[in-house]
């Protein structure tokens, strides 16, 4: 078995893992990131890079290079309800350099971050290395075991970070208690071509008991079609043509291209989960991002919560990692949870309120009108700054201190 010794081992090469690896390596801390896939090229991952994340990139001096990547800009969030258009959030008043959401395919984002991180000798990214367990000694996590392209691998580290997503094996291996809040919806992802006469930006669409979101990917739409929890089997039983007709009713501008869906295999199911670890850490190991708190897709904030976790972890843990390369105490890990738990709780609460009282009644056909609170936002445009700040900036935006 190959063995690697490092200061920090990060399990998972998503936005949280790659950015934390970059920040620690930038601070001179030897860091190894293990990612189970051969590349980052997987469709239907989150593509929304919010103003809070763009601000972090600006603080790192990377913003101009990042904006050279193919992207589109969303300056407000709106929803089309029948023939009525409602603007729900206006980012133009945020106290940030970029007052928009950048729509960037996540594989471009991760390639960009990992290439920046590779400029530091203290950073190592090992692809095709799937975590199979943690290494414990005397009741403390001291590393991880992985299965790589050349056989078994063991990484020994002063600190192990679980950034391996909502199905995290790290939190299971560490025995961290999880509280599940549930979600009444699931999402079907698919793509349809984008045409010149289509709306100019990403948008939501509500109508006839349907709720869907269209994300502008320049030459095509990445579409999210919301269904009640566990109803994908019903979609399959009704068949492809029935879904095409339902899609055309939900959004008439797509009716002339629903035949681009060649089979039900073109629909990718996202099982929506909202959960949070009661304790994010155990001796020698800490979970961040979706591994610590799975978010609803509402608002597209999952990536940005993960990024904020990574920045906070780098700010709070780089000192202990430098001061004592052999051990990072539980008190230091607890500080990360204390820093990030409140904004996570508030964001999840807001998502659950929107799921239960806005989205679910609409897709179940119980109402075709937005709630009174949303109508207030329409009536008093200044209120659009509230959701813009909650989703675009977050309840506790982090700044790079390392």
N, C-alpha and C positions, 0 to 999 in steps of 0.2 A: 504493500500500500504506500503510495506516494504521500509524503507529509510536507506541509507548508507551515511555517511559523510566521505570524503577522501580529500586528497590534489590534486591528479591528477586522473582523470577518462579517461581511454583509451578505445575507442570503436573499437573493431576489434582485433582478436587474430592471425593475420598473422605475418610474420617476423618483420615488423616495430613495431607493437604494443607490441609483446612479448618482443623484445629486449629493447625497450624504457622502458617498465615496469620493466624489470630486472635492467637496468642502474639506474633508479630513485630510486628503492627500495634499491639498493646497496649504493646509496648516502644518505639513511635514509629518503627518502620522501615516505609518505604513498600513495600507488598507487593501483588502482583497475582496472582490465582489464575485459571487457565484451566480450564474444565470443558467437555467436548465435548457433554454432553447438555443438553437444555433445562430439565430439572428433575432431582430426585433420586429420583423415583418409579419404582423398579425392584424387582420382587419377587425373593425368594430371595437377598437379600444377607444378610450376617451381621447378626444382631440382638442378640448377646450383649455387654452392656456390663458388664465384670467389675469386681470391687471396686477393682482398681488404677486403672481409668479413672474410677470414681466418686470415688476419692480425689483425682485430679487436678481434677475438676470442683469438689470441695469447696474445694480450695486456691485455685481461681479465683473462689470465691464464687458459683458457678452451680448448685450441687447442688440446692438447694430448688426452683429454677425448672425444672431438668431433670426432677425427680421429679414435677412436675405433668403431664408428658406421659403419655399412656396407656401403661402398662407392667404387667408382672407380675414377681414376684420369685421367684427360685430360691435356696433356702437350702442345698441339698445336691444332689449329682449321684448319681443312682441308675440301676440297670439292672434290667429284669425278664427273667429267664431261665426260660422256662416259667412255672411257678407260684411261682418263687423270686425274691424281690426282694433285691437287694444295694445297699447304700448305699456309694458309693465315695469321696465327698468331702464334708466338713462344713465350711462356711465360717464357722461361728459363732465360731471361735477366731482369726480373722484380726485383726491389729492395724490395722484400718481403721474408718472411720466406718460404712460400709455393709458388712454381712457377708452379702451376697447378690449374685447376678448379676441385673441388670435386663434383662429382655427387652423391647427397644424397637425397633420397625421402623426400619431404618437411615435411611430418608428423613426420619423425624421427628428423628432425632439430627442429621443433616446440616443440615436446615432450622434447627434450634435453634442449632447452632454458627455457621452463616453469618449468622443474624440478630444474634447477639451480636457477631460480628466487624464487621458493617456499622456498628456504633455508632462505630467509629474511622474518621476521615477517611483514614488511611493504608492502609486495606484496600479492595481492589477485587476483586470476583468477576465474571468475565465468562463467562456461560453460552453454550452452542452454539459454543464455540471449540475446535476439534479441532487438536491439535498435529500438524504435518506435518514438522517438522525443527528442528534446532538451528542457531544462528548461531555460526560460529567466526571468530576473527581471530587470526592469529599463534599458532595452536595452542591457543587458549583459547576455551571457550564463553562468549559474551557476550550470549546471548539465545536466543529461540525464535521460530519462525514458526508461525502457526496459520491455520486457515480458519474464519472466523466468519460470522455471518448477513449481514454487510454487505461481505463480501469478505476479502481477505488481510490479515493482521495480523502485525506484527513487534513483539516486546517485547524491549527491550534492558535488561539487568540485570547488577548486580555478581555475582549468584549465581542459578543456575537449579537448582530442586529437582525431581527426578523422583518424583512421587507418583502415577503413572498405572497402578498395578496390575501384576498378574502378567504381562500382555502388554505391558509397558512398551516404548514406542517410544523413550523417552529413553535407556534403557540400551543399546539397539541403536545409536542414533545416536551415543552417546558411546563406543561400542566397549568397553564394560565386560565382562570375562570372567565367564561364568556356569558354575557347577557344578550339575549336575542330579543329584538323589539318587533320583528316581523314587518312585512310589507304586503299590502293588498294587491299589488300589481306585479306583472312581469313585462318584459319588453322584447319585441321581435325586431332584430336589426336586418336591414337589407339595403341594397343600393339600386338607384334608378338614374338614368341619364339626366343631365341638366341641360336645358336649352336656353337660347338667347332671350326668349320671351318670358322666362320664369322670373319670380321675384328676385330682387338683387341680393338678398341676404338670408341667413338662417332664420327660421321662424317655427312657431308651433301652430297647430291646426286642430280645431275642435269642431265636431259636427255630427249629428245623427248618431249619438252614442259612441263616438270615436274620439281618440286623442292621439295625435302623432306629432313628431318633431322632425324637421328637415334641416340637416347640417350641410352647409355649402362646402363641397370639396372641389371647387373650381369646375371640373368637367363632369361631375356627377353629384347627386344628392346621397348622403348617408342618412337613411330614414330610420326612425325609431317609432314603432307602432305599439302603443300601450294596450295590454290586455289584462283582464282580471287574473289574479294569481291562480296558477295551475290550469289555465284554460287552453294551453297550447295543443293538447290532445284533441280538444274540440275543433280547433282550427284544422288539424290534420284530417279529422273525420269528415269535415265539410268539403275538403278538397281545395286544390289550387285555384280553380276557376271561381269558386265562391269567395276566396280571399281576394282575388283580383277585383271582383265586383265590389267587395266591401271597401277595398282600398280606394277605388275610383269614387265611391260615394263619400268617403272620408275627406278626400282632397281631389276635387274635380280637375285641377290642373295636371294631375298625374294620370288621368284616365286614359290618355292616348299612348301610354308607355308601360302599362301594367303587364303587358305580354313579355316584357324584358325579364320578368320572373319566370324562369324556365321550369322550376320544380319547387316543391316545398323545402328542398334542401338549401335553397337560396335564402331561407329565413333562418337566422341564427338567434337562438333563445338566450336572453340574459335573465337569469333567475335573480330577481331583485332581493337583496338582503339588507337589513339594517341591524347591525349589532355592534357591540363595543366590549372590549375586555374590561373586567372589573379591576384587574391589576395588569399593567402593561409590561411588567418586568419580573424577573426572578434573578437570583445570584448569577451574574455573568452574562445575562441575555436581556434584550429589550426589543419589543415589537413597535413598529411605527407604520403609518399609512393604513392601507386596507387590512393589513394583518392585525392591527390594533382596533380598527373601527371601519367596518364596511358601510359605505354610504349609499343612499338612494341615488339614481341618476338624475333626479330633479335638480336643476341648476348647474349640472355638470361640474360639481365642485370637488369630486373625489381626488383628481390629480392635484388640485391646489391645496387641499388639506394635507395630502401626503408630502408635498413640497414644503409646506410650513412646518410639519413635523421634522423633516430632515434638517431644515435650517436651525430649528430650536435644539435638536439633538447635537448638531455640530457646535453650536454656541456653548452649550452646557457641558459637553463631554470631552471636547478637545483638550481642555485644561487637565482634567483627571487622567486622560490617556497619556499626556506628556509627562505629568508629574509622577505617575506610578504605572509604568508599562506593564506591570504584572497583575494589576487588579483595578477594576472600577467598582466602587462600592454601591450598595443598594441606594444610599442616600442620593448619589448623583443621578441614578436612573429614575428615582422617584421624582426628582426635580423636573425631568422631561415630561412625565405624565402630568404633574401639577400644572406645568406651563401650558400643555396642549389639551387637557381634558375639558375645561370649560368651553372653549370655542367649538370643540367637537360636539359636546352635549347640545349647545345652542343650535348648531347647524343641523344636527339630526332631528332635534325637536321641530325646527322650522320645516324640514323635509316631510316629517310625519304628518304635520298639520296640513300641508299642501296635498299630500297623498290622500289622506282620509277625507278631507272636506272640500277639495277642489277637483282633483283628477278622478278619483274613484266614482263620485256621483255622476260625473260627465260620461265616463265610459260605460257605466251601467244604465245610462239613459234616464237617471232620476232627475236630471236638470240639464238644460241646454244653455243656461246663463251662468256667467261667472258669479262668484260669491259677492256679497255686499262689500267686503273689504277690497276686492279687486276693482269693483266699480268705483270705490272711493279713489283709488289710485288713478283711474281714468279721469275722474272729475277734477281732481286736484293734482296736476302734473308734478308739483314739487314733491309729492309722496313717492314718485318713482325713484328718488334718491335713496330711499330706505332699502328696497330689495337690491338696488345696484350696489350699495355698500355691503349688504349682508352676503351676497353671492360673488360680487366682483372683488371685494377686498377682504372679506371675512371678519370675524368678531375679534380676532387678535392677530393682525398681520405681523409676521416676523421679519427681522432685518439682519443681514449678515454682520456678525460681530467678530468672526474668526479672522 
